[in-house]
Amino acid sequence: MHTGEKNELATLIGNFNPPWDAQGGNDAAFFQAVGVAGMILDNKLERYRGNERADKRVEEILKQHQEEIASGKKPADEKQILVLTDYVPCQKYLSETEIAFVIFPSNRGGYCIQPQKREYSLNYKCSFPESWLGLEKEELKEESGLSSAEFCHKGGFLMTTSTLEDAIKACKISQQQFHEQVVIVNLGTDEAADALLFKLPQFSGARIVHMELPDLPPMEWDGIYGESTLEKQEWKAQIKDQVKKILKSKPEAVYVQGDLFAVYPLIHALRKRHMPVLVMTEKDGEQKIVRIPSGS
């Protein structure tokens, strides 16, 4: 069974191949592999169906929420706060909306609050105050002024309260205190590219952070041909450190330009982290900015 593909499923199926000196044919191993692949695909399809059901449910809840805001049943300052009666996966769907916080009942009692990320971004539309991060119980109650505050994760992706009223208050306080400027990392170029980046509507008021491309690794040359002398793991560690440095700025996107040998490993690593990567191209004699789709 040769799949010709490099992915986890292909590797798993390939492992059903019997050893070279096994007695008999390959039929038994083939049918075993087919059975396992069938189970995996069935589960995968059910997950897709589940995601469709979740999107439909969230769409209904969001529509009702918007109607209640428009009618005055809910106050206008709760426009970006969506309350669910139970947990429904919604992060991907809501990234395309203006909803900044989702509140839902916790299976431990009380309520969970999750900030929502911007579309094509690793950053939240609104974050909890930095002074709340990592606090719990009495410390969080004192710092936030919320009597039922229980826990705020140090990573800022979850907060819990005992009451729905305080959960909504936590969102409103966060919105009042949230001030963040959009950041773009300009990797490998000088300020010449900045003017073009500022023309993009979503980045017109952005702060651009300039970073230099990393030095090329040690090379071994044979005439015009060269190879890096770094071991694979050393190179991977070097790229990982560079990506970590880039992401520390919390950019909405990374603009990359430079020698292909230098930029390709970084582009590949950034895409695996689902960070939007921008590059320059030319069309009809005019310079354009294009986004490379994220994903591994």
N, C-alpha and C positions, 0 to 999 in steps of 0.2 A: 504493500500500500504506500505509494509515493504521491504525496500531495503537491509537492513543488512549491509550497508556501511556507513562509516563516512567521508563524503565529502560534499561540498556545494550543489552540484546538488541533492544528495540523501536527504539532509535536506530539500531542496526546494520542491522536489516531495512529501516527507513525510508530509509536511505541508498541503497538499490537503486532508489528511485524515479528515473526518468529526468528530465532537465531539462524544463522546460515546453515548449521548442521542439524537442524531439527528434522525429525522423521515425518513423512507424510506431506500433504499439500498445505496450502495457505487458506483453504476455505474456512476452517473453523475460526482462525484468527480474524479473517475478513468479516464474518458475520458477528463476531464479538464487537469488533470496531464499529460496525454499522449500528448495532444496538446502543452502544454508548453514545455515538454521535447523534442518534435519534433522540435520546433522552436529553442531551444538552440542547439541541435545537428546539425541542418542545418547551423546555424551561425558558429558553431565550425568547421564543415567541410569546409565551405567557407573560413574560416581563414587559414586552412591547405592548401587549394588550392592556396590562395593568397601567402602564404609563399613559395610554390613551384614555383609560377610564379616569385616571387622576386628573389629566388635563381638562377633560370634559367637566368633572366635578368642580375644579377650581374656577373654570370659566363661568359656571353657574353662580358660584359663591361671589366671584368678583363682580359679576353683573348686578347681583342683588345689593352688594356693598355700594356700588356706584349709584344705584337708584336711591338708596337710603341717604347717601350724602347729598344728592341732588334735591331730594324732597325735604331735607332738613331733619330727617329722623335721626341721623347721626351728625355730630358737629363737623364743620368743615376742616378743623385741625386734625381729624382722624382720617382724612382722605388717603394718606399713605400707609395706614395701619389696617391690616386685614386680620380679622378674628375668625378662626375656624372652630367649628363645634367638635371636631376630632382631627387627628393628624392626617394629612394628605400630602404626598410628595408634590411640591409645587415650585421649587427653586428655579428650574429651567423655564417653566411657563412664565413665572412672574418677573424674570429678568428683563422681559420685553415690555413690562408695564411700569407705572410710577410707584407701585407698592414698595415701600422701604422696609417694613417690618411685618412679620407674620406671628400671630399669637395662637397657640393651641393648647388644649389640656395635656398635662404631663401624666404619664402612666404611673408616676409616683405621687400624684396629687399636686394641686396647684396648676401653674401655667408656665409654659415655655415660650420664650421670645427668640425669634431668629431674624437677624438682619439679612436682607436680600442683596445679592450681588448685581452689579450692572451687567448688561448684556455684553458678551465677549470681554469680560474683565474678571480679574481676581479680587477687585476691590468692592466694598459695600457701597450702596447708595447713601447710607447713613450708618454710622458706627456708634456704639456705646461710648460714653465719656471714658477717656483713658484712665482716669483715677478709679473707675469701677473695676477694671480688668483684674482678675485673679482674686477678688474679694468674695467673702461669703458671710452669711449669718449677720452677727452684730456689726462687724466692720462695714459690710455692704449697706446695711440699714442706715448706719450713721453717715456714710459718705454720700449715699443717694437721697436720703431723706424719705425713703419708702419703707414703711413699717413692716411690710410683708416680703421685702426683698430677701432672697435666699442664697443665690449663687450667680456669679458672672464669670464665665470662662476667661482665662488669661489670653486666649486667642481671639476673644471678642465675637465668637460665632454663636454663643448661646447664653441666655440669662433666664433665671427662673424666679417666680414670685408665688406667694400663696394665694393672692387674689387677682381676679381679672382687672379690677380697677387699678391696682398698682402696676400691672403689666402694661396697660395702656399709658399710664403716667410715665413709666420708664421710657417708652417710645417717644413721648412728647418732649421729655427732658433732653433725650439724646438728640432730637431734631433741633431743639433750641440751641444746644451747645456745639453742634457739629459744624465745623468750618474746615473744608479741605479743598485744596486746589488740585486740579487734574495735572498729573505729571506724565511726561513722555521722556523716555531715555533715548538720546541720540548717540548711537554707538558707532564710533569710527569716522565721524565727519566733523567739520567745523561748523560755524554758524551759518554757512551758506545754505544749508538745507532747512534751516529753521523757518524761513519765510514761507516756504512751500507747506511745511507742516501746519503753520498757523492758518493757512487757507482752509484746512479741513474744519467744517462747522463745529464738530465736537471737541476740537482742540484749539479753538480760536483764543481762549484765555489761559491756555495751559502753561505750566512751568516746565521748561526743557532742561533736562540734566544731561550734560555732555560727559561721555566716558570714552576712553581710548580703547581701541581694540587690543586684545592681549598680544604679547610678543609671540612670534612663531616658536614652536617647540624646537629643541635641538634637532638639526637635520644632518643626514648623511647624503652627500651628493656624488653622483657618477655622471659627469658631463652635465647634460640638461635635465637629467632625471634625479629626483630626490625622494627620500623617505624619512619620516620622523624616527628618531632613535628612542623616543619615549615608549615605555611599555603601555599596553592598552589601558590597564587600570590606573596608571599614572596620568594618562591623558584624560580619562574620564573624571578623575578626581580634580584635575585642573579646570576642566569645563564646569564641573559642579560648583566649584568655588567662585568662578566668574559669574555664573548664573545667580548664585546666592547674593553676590554683590549688586547685581543689576536689580533683583527683586526687592532688595532692601529699600529702594526708593519708592516702592509701591506704584509702579507706573501703570497707566492704562494701556500703554502699548510701547514697543521698543522699535525704533527706527534703526535699521542696520545698513551699512554701506561699506564696502571695502573688498580686499582680496578674498576670493572665494574660499581658499584654503583656510583662511583665518575665521571667516564668518559662518561657514556652513555648520561646523559643530555647535556653535552657539545658537543658530537658528533652529537646528534640530532639537536641541535641549529645551529651548524656550517653548517650542510648539508642544513638546511633551508635557510641559507644565501649563498648557492651555493659555499661554501668554500671546496676545496678538502681536505679530511681527509685521512691520511696514518696510517696504523696499521701494526704490525708485525705478521707474521704467519710462520709456519714451513712446509716445504715440503721435503720429502726424507732426513730428518735429517738436512736440511739446512735452515737457517733463510731467510725469504723473506719479502719484503715490498709490500703491496697491497693498492690500493686506493679504498676507499668506494665511490660509485657514489654519486654525490651531488643531491640535490632536496629534497623537503618536502615529 
